[in-house]
Amino acid sequence: AQSVAQPEDQVNVAEGNPLTVKCTYSVSGNPYLFWYVQYPNRGLQFLLKYITGDNLVKGSYGFEAEFNKSQTSFHLKKPSALVSDSALYFCAVRDRKAAGNKLTFGGGTRVLVKP
Amino acid sequence: GAVVSQHPSWVICKSGTSVKIECRSLDFQATTMFWYRQFPKQSLMLMATSNEGSKATYEQGVEKDKFLINHASLTLSTLTVTSAHPEDSSFYICSARVGGNENSPLHFGNGTRLTVT
C-alpha cells in the first residue's frame, strides 16, 4: 500500500521569508512523487515531480523539493514566499511497483503568506 | 500546455434528480481520466478511473450505479450523479494524463461544486 502524510494542516509565513511544506511517504518500492497547488474553487495545478535522478527538483513559480530516501520525505520549499503563494498544497505519491496509475494524495497543507 | 475543461463549474439540484458533469481534454487525447471527490478542507479521494471505450474502474466503496461514468471518446468523460442526495454535495474534480507515460503529471479540471438541496 502507498500513503503520504502532510503533518501540518496550515503553515503561516511572512512575505519574503522561506517557506517549507512537509511531506513524508510510504511505499513498498520506489516512489514517484508530486506536488500540486490548489487555489479556491479550482482544480489542482502541477508544481513539480521527482521520478529519478537528482534529489533536488526545481519546479514552477520558484518552488523546489528535495527527495530524501532515508527519511522518506519530499518537502516543498521556496526561498522567498509571496502573498500570492497562499493556497492549498498537496503532496502525492505513486509506488513504482503498484499496478495502475493511481496517485495517493496527502491531506493538504494550507499556506498563508502574510504581507 | 495541456488543458482539461470541466463543466459546469457549479450546480445546484434538488434531491432525487440526476446531474451530469463533463470533463474534456481540449488539446490532447486522454484514454484514461480520473474522477476525484473532495470534501471541505480534505484531500482528494479517487472515485474511479474512466477508460475510453470500456467500463470504468471504481474504487472500493464507490457505488457504480450511483456514479455513472461514460468515456465515449478520447476527449470526453462524463460523471452522472444519479438520484442525488444532500450527502452527495461535494467538489468533484476530473483529471487526465497527457500520453501514456505513467510518470507524466496529471492535469486537472477546475472542478464542479455540487450542492444537493
Chai-1 contact restraints between the chains, C-beta under 6 A:
chainA,res_idxA,chainB,res_idxB,connection_type,confidence,min_distance_angstrom,max_distance_angstrom,comment,restraint_id
A,R42,B,N110,contact,1.0,0.0,6.0,A-B,restraint_1
A,G43,B,I93,contact,1.0,0.0,6.0,A-B,restraint_2
A,G43,B,F108,contact,1.0,0.0,6.0,A-B,restraint_3
A,G43,B,G109,contact,1.0,0.0,6.0,A-B,restraint_4
A,G43,B,N110,contact,1.0,0.0,6.0,A-B,restraint_5
A,G43,B,G111,contact,1.0,0.0,6.0,A-B,restraint_6
A,L44,B,F108,contact,1.0,0.0,6.0,A-B,restraint_7
A,F46,B,P105,contact,1.0,0.0,6.0,A-B,restraint_8
A,K49,B,P105,contact,1.0,0.0,6.0,A-B,restraint_9
A,I51,B,N103,contact,1.0,0.0,6.0,A-B,restraint_10
A,N101,B,E102,contact,1.0,0.0,6.0,A-B,restraint_11
A,F105,B,S43,contact,1.0,0.0,6.0,A-B,restraint_12
A,F105,B,L44,contact,1.0,0.0,6.0,A-B,restraint_13
A,G107,B,S43,contact,1.0,0.0,6.0,A-B,restraint_14
A,G108,B,S43,contact,1.0,0.0,6.0,A-B,restraint_15
